[in-house]
Amino acid sequence: MNIGQASKSTQLSVKQIRDYEKAGLLINPSRSEAGYRIYNSNDIARLKFIAKARSVGFSLAQIGELLALQDNPHRTSAQVKTLTANHIDFLSNKIKELEEMKTVLGAWSDACRGNDMPECPILQGLGG
């Protein structure tokens, strides 16, 4: 199938598919005589894997590691679990940071009267 069909099949944009190829996540698909990319079922499965990994927040570098593990018949599930556990820790820390930001912004917003006066605790908070 061509890149447009691959895009529809994987729910990825053509640009994303090209970007994943440039990043080395997609092994060079074969080409038609006219030079157009041709994607086979293995390419589509790999693109769907990448899309699913992105949907749970893995970085491109992490996806590269996961794909290398997937391609390695001598991998251990412990290797995959370790990479995933590290990602979960990262996400947990990010959630904590976002909750802290939300608390600070909420306090500033609650203190702001939102009226016609120029005083604004939000701007004061941002100004330090």
C-alpha positions, -999 to 999 in steps of 0.1 A, spaced: 0 0 0 11 36 -6 18 62 21 -18 76 19 -33 42 25 -8 35 53 -18 67 69 -55 58 68 -48 23 81 -27 35 110 -45 67 118 -11 85 115 -5 115 92 17 111 62 41 136 79 43 114 110 50 83 89 78 102 71 92 115 105 92 80 120 111 68 90 136 96 92 140 88 130 150 53 121 119 37 137 106 24 104 130 3 84 131 17 49 100 5 31 104 -8 -4 99 16 -33 79 13 -65 96 18 -99 84 55 -97 101 58 -63 70 58 -41 71 41 -7 53 8 -6 42 -4 29 37 -41 36 18 -57 65 50 -57 87 54 -19 81 18 -13 90 21 -34 122 53 -15 131 36 19 125 6 8 147 31 -2 174 47 32 172 14 50 173 3 30 204 36 37 221 33 74 214 -3 73 228 10 62 262 37 89 261 69 70 252 95 92 235 109 84 201 141 73 217 122 49 240 102 36 211 134 29 193 145 9 223 112 -9 225 114 -17 187 149 -30 191 137 -53 219 108 -64 199 131 -73 170 155 -91 193 145 -128 197 170 -130 227 153 -101 246 140 -107 281 107 -94 294 127 -79 323 143 -55 298 109 -44 285 95 -41 320 125 -20 332 121 4 303 83 6 311 89 11 348 112 40 341 86 55 319 59 51 346 82 68 371 87 97 347 49 100 342 43 99 379 68 128 384 53 147 356 18 143 371 31 155 404 46 186 387 14 193 369 -6 190 401 17 214 418 13 239 389 -25 235 391 -24 242 429 -4 274 424 -25 286 395 -57 278 414 -45 298 444 -37 328 422 -70 325 404 -90 322 436 -73 354 450 -81 373 418 -113 393 420 -116 394 382 -131 429 383 -124 462 367 -96 470 391 -59 468 379 -47 447 409 -43 411 398 -28 384 421 -22 362 390 2 388 375 17 395 409 23 357 413 39 355 379 60 386 386 75 369 416 
